Amino acid sequence: MKKGKIIEIYTHKGYGFVKELASGIVLPFNTADLYEPVLQNEDVVFNMVDLDPGKLAINLKKIQQQ
């Protein structure tokens, strides 16, 4: 799983963007794929899949703060 931060989210349109912390790559995600609601600037973990063309973030989950 990769770590990232939600940089934009458009729930009314059904998508958002997450920035992977290690590489700085910005990936789109589908809000229907969320396990729980997320807000802008929240830290998440996710999987990345290759599409033709591009990549997509899936299985987003909040990182639980301790």
C-alpha positions as CSV (number, residue, x, y, z in Angstrom):
1,M,0.0,0.0,0.0
2,K,1.2,3.5,-0.8
3,K,0.8,6.6,1.4
4,G,-0.7,9.8,0.2
5,K,-2.6,13.0,1.0
6,I,-6.0,14.0,-0.5
7,I,-5.3,17.2,-2.4
8,E,-8.8,17.7,-4.0
9,I,-12.1,16.0,-3.7
10,Y,-15.3,16.7,-5.7
11,T,-17.9,14.4,-4.0
12,H,-20.8,15.9,-6.1
13,K,-18.9,14.9,-9.3
14,G,-17.7,11.5,-8.0
15,Y,-13.9,11.9,-8.1
16,G,-10.9,13.4,-6.4
17,F,-7.1,13.5,-6.4
18,V,-4.5,12.0,-4.1
19,K,-0.8,12.9,-4.1
20,E,1.6,9.9,-3.4
21,L,4.0,11.1,-0.7
22,A,7.0,9.1,-1.9
23,S,7.0,10.1,-5.6
24,G,4.8,13.2,-5.7
25,I,2.6,11.7,-8.4
26,V,-1.0,13.0,-8.4
27,L,-3.5,10.2,-9.1
28,P,-7.3,10.4,-9.6
29,F,-9.7,8.3,-7.5
30,N,-13.4,7.5,-7.6
31,T,-15.3,8.5,-4.5
32,A,-17.5,5.4,-4.9
33,D,-14.4,3.4,-4.1
34,L,-13.9,5.0,-0.6
35,Y,-14.2,2.8,2.5
36,E,-15.1,5.9,4.6
37,P,-15.6,9.6,3.8
38,V,-12.3,11.6,3.5
39,L,-11.6,15.3,3.5
40,Q,-9.0,17.4,1.7
41,N,-5.5,17.2,3.3
42,E,-6.2,13.9,5.1
43,D,-3.6,11.2,5.0
44,V,-4.6,7.9,3.3
45,V,-3.2,4.6,2.2
46,F,-4.1,3.2,-1.2
47,N,-3.3,0.8,-4.0
48,M,-2.3,2.0,-7.5
49,V,-3.4,0.3,-10.7
50,D,-2.1,0.9,-14.3
51,L,-4.7,1.9,-16.8
52,D,-4.4,2.6,-20.5
53,P,-3.4,5.4,-20.3
54,G,-2.4,6.5,-16.8
55,K,-2.8,5.3,-13.3
56,L,-5.7,5.2,-10.7
57,A,-5.7,5.1,-6.9
58,I,-8.1,2.5,-5.5
59,N,-9.0,1.1,-2.1
60,L,-8.3,4.4,-0.3
61,K,-8.4,4.2,3.6
62,K,-7.7,6.9,6.1
63,I,-4.5,6.6,8.2
64,Q,-5.7,6.3,11.8
65,Q,-3.9,9.0,13.9
66,Q,-2.7,7.8,17.2
